[in-house]
Amino acid sequence: MRVMVIVKSSPESEAGQLPPPELLETMGQFNEELVNAGVMLAGEGLQSSAKGKRVRFSNEGTVVTDGPFAETRELIAGFWIWQVGSMDEAVDWLKRSPFAGAAEIEHNGGGVELELRQVFEVEDFGDNATAEVREQEQRLRNTVASRN
């Protein structure tokens, strides 16, 4: 199963404060461990919402809103995509992450929150995923993989 690990933003990340060198080094070591174990498929940090946009589609039309966005706890600062055997395995990996030592790495005293979400696979759509949809999904995955 694939899971997305969502790293929630903090007031510091939204203010554009960069992580300290020690955290970057520790995170790099953890990422290397994930890659070597065949767990990490992708992972990136995100710029603050001040550099982002929101696009809302409705019956009234399309509305584009420039960042920053007010609700920090609703924003994400980064993500990983992991290939794991179960959600419990993903939790076990998180317990080994630099975030497990949050007291040493955080600045705001409020803790670090991460969210795990299972990624849909085409099989999860059952009969709604027709043979044509399944073929297209595989073709697109192959195209993306060939570009990497």
Long-range contacts (C-beta under 8 A, 24 or more apart in sequence): 1-83, 1-84, 1-85, 1-86, 1-87, 1-118, 1-119, 1-121, 2-41, 2-81, 2-82, 2-83, 2-84, 2-118, 2-119, 2-121, 3-81, 3-82, 3-84, 3-87, 3-90, 3-116, 3-117, 3-118, 3-119, 4-79, 4-80, 4-81, 4-82, 4-116, 4-117, 4-119, 5-43, 5-79, 5-80, 5-81, 5-82, 5-90, 5-94, 5-114, 5-115, 5-116, 6-76, 6-79, 6-114, 6-115, 6-116, 6-117, 7-45, 7-76, 7-77, 7-78, 7-79, 7-80, 7-99, 7-112, 7-114, 8-73, 8-75, 8-76, 8-77, 8-112, 8-113, 8-114, 8-115, 9-48, 9-49, 9-72, 9-73, 9-75, 9-76, 9-77, 10-72, 10-77, 10-106, 10-107, 10-108, 10-110, 10-112, 11-72, 11-108, 12-107, 12-108, 13-48, 13-77, 14-48, 14-49, 14-50, 14-68, 14-72, 14-75, 15-48, 16-47, 16-48, 16-50, 17-107, 19-105, 20-105, 22-105, 23-98, 23-105, 26-98, 26-105, 27-98, 30-96, 30-97, 30-98, 33-96, 34-80, 34-82, 34-93, 38-83, 39-82, 39-83, 39-84, 39-93, 40-80, 40-81, 40-82, 41-81, 41-82, 41-83, 42-79, 42-80, 42-81, 43-78, 43-79, 43-80, 43-81, 44-78, 44-79, 45-77, 45-78, 46-76, 46-77, 46-78, 46-79, 49-75, 73-113, 81-119, 87-116, 87-118, 90-116, 91-116
